[in-house]
């Protein structure tokens, strides 16, 4: 059973999400929060698998709440998915850097929301190749340069290659075609790379790929 916490200051939004999620045999809404402070407190109490977190909330916003959750070692298994009104929300970049596993637009189709909840539990990130490329472009605009190796010396040559391909926005299937390996092999390389670097998920791997200098501006083709 996948346990979900809903964090949104609009009760109507929470009610809609609850109705959809509770109707699924494998998903249970463990609780609801109306602001960031309440969300963090409930995450610590309930330990849900996934938090659907609105970015803009009173008292403590979703970004600060996400940092509080992802920065707590005891909550390492909790995945945060940011909810935004617009796909190009100005806070998406900061949310991913803060440790969010991805983001969803609030008016997303019900099937997409359900797929997303199940995907992050499996360790996938809610970042399409196009969104990943925009994320990297944002890094290029804001970052002054690579922050350091981030433990890349622990990776094999193939794992570095795979990490770079993840960083430029390729899916596992695309990586498999590029390297002429099976999709399962590509997924295994991605998983091992995340474990070695201590990355929570694919989204954080993208961040590390850019911050380490493994991916650089201009590699977005």
N, C-alpha and C positions, 0 to 999 in steps of 0.2 A: 504494500500500500504506500503510495506517494503522499506525504503529508505536506500541505501547502499553507503558507501564511499570507494573507492579503493585507497590504499596507497602502491605503489610499484615503485621503480626507473626504472623498465623496462617497456617501453611503450607498447611493444608487449604483455607482460603479462596482463597489464591493459586492452588492447584492447580485448583480448580473454575473460577475465572475463566480460567485459562490454557487449560484444555480447551475451554471454550466459544469463546474468542476465536480460538485457533489453528485452529479448525475452519472459520473464515470465510475465503473466498478473498481478501478485501480487507483483512484485519487480521493483524498479526504481533505477538506478544508479544516485545518487544525485551529485556526483563530483569525481574528481581524484586528487591525490597528488603524487608527485615524490620524496618526502623526508619527514622525520618526522616533521619538523617544519611546512611545508605546511599542513600536515595531521592534526596537532593539531589546526591550524588556521581555517581550513575548517570545522572541527568538531564543533568548537565554533560558526562558522557562520551558518552552515547548519543543525546542530543537527540531524544527520542521526540515524537510529535505529541500524545499524551494520557497523563496520569498518573492512574491510579485510586488515590487516596490515602486510606488509613484515617485517621480523625481521631485515634484514641487508639493511640499506639505508644510503645515505650520509647525512651530516650535523647533523641531529638528528636521531638516529636509532629507530627501531620500539619499542624496549623495553622502552626507555626513553619517547617516544611519548605515549606509553600505560600508563605509570605512570602519565604523565601529564593529560591524559584524565580521567582515573579512580580516580585520586586524586582530581578532580574538582567536588564539590557537585552539581553544576549546570548541569553537564553532567552525572548524575547518571543513566539515562535511556539508555545511549549509551553502546552497547556491542562491545567489541573488539575481533576479531578472528585473531590469528597470522598465517601468512603464512610462511612455512618453506620449505627448499629444501629436508631435510631428517627428518624422523619421530623422530629420537633421537637427534635432534638438541640440542646443549649444552645450548641454551637459553630457551628451553621450560619450564624448571623448574622456572626460573626467571620470565618468561612471565606470568605464572599462578599466581605466588605470587604477581606480579605487578597488578593483577586484570583482566587479559585476561580471556575471557569465554571459551577458548579452542584454539585448533590449527588445521590447515589443511596442508597436504603436497601439494605442488604446482601442482603436477601431479595427484591429486585426480580426480576421475571420475566426470563428470558434474553433474550427479544425486546426488552424495554425497555432492558436493558443495551447490547445491540448498537446499538439506535437512538440511545442516548445518546452512545456513542463516536463514531458517525458525525456526529451533530448538532453536537457541540462542534468538530469539525474544520472544519465548515462555518461556524463562527462563531456558532451559536445557543447559547442558555443553557438549562440544565436547570432552569428555574424555571417551574412552572405558574402561571397567574394567581392561584390561591389561595395558593401559596407566596410569590409576589411580594407579595401584600397583607400576609401575616404578616411578611415581611421589613421592609416599610415601617412596619408597626405597631411593630416592634422598634426601628427608628430613632426613631420618635416617642417611645418610652419612654426611650431612652438619650441622645438628642441634646439639647443645650441650645438649639440653633438652627442656622440655615443657616451653613455654614462660609465661604461666599463664592460668587462668580459662576461659578467653574470654567470660564471661557472661553465662557460662553453668548453673549457679544456677537458671537461668530463665527457663530452660528447664524441662519438665516433665521426669519421668523415661523412658517412652516409646520414647520420642523425643531424649534423649541421646542415647538410644539403636539404633534408626534409624540413627542418625548422625554417630555413630561408624561403622555401616554397610555401609553407604555411603563412609566413610573414607577408608574402606578396598576394595572399588571398586565394590560394588554390585549395580546392576541396581534396579529400582523400582520393577520390576517383581521378581527379586531374593530376594529382601527385603521382598516382600509380601509372598513368599514361606517360607522364614526363619521364619517369625513371624506368619504365618498362618492367614493372612489378605488379603483383596482384593488389587489389584494393585492401585486402586483409593485411598484407605485408606493409603497405603504406600506413594503415591505421596503427599497426604494431609499432612502427618506427616513431610515429607521432606520440603514442602513449608512453613509450620508453623515454623519449626526450622530455616530456612533461614531468615524469617521475624524477629524472636526474636533476632537473632544474627546479623542482619543487613548485611547478606551475599548477595552479588550481584547475585550469582548463585551457582550452584552445585559445580563448580570448586573451588570457594572460601570456600565453606563448607568443602571440603576435606582438604584444607590448615588449616582451623580452627580446624578441628578434630585432625590433627596431632600436631599443635602448642600448643593446650590446653592439650595434653597428653592423650586425649580420645582414640586415636589410637597410638599404639607404634610399634616399629620395631619387626618383628616376628609374627605380626598378619595378614600376607599377604596370608594365605592359603585359 
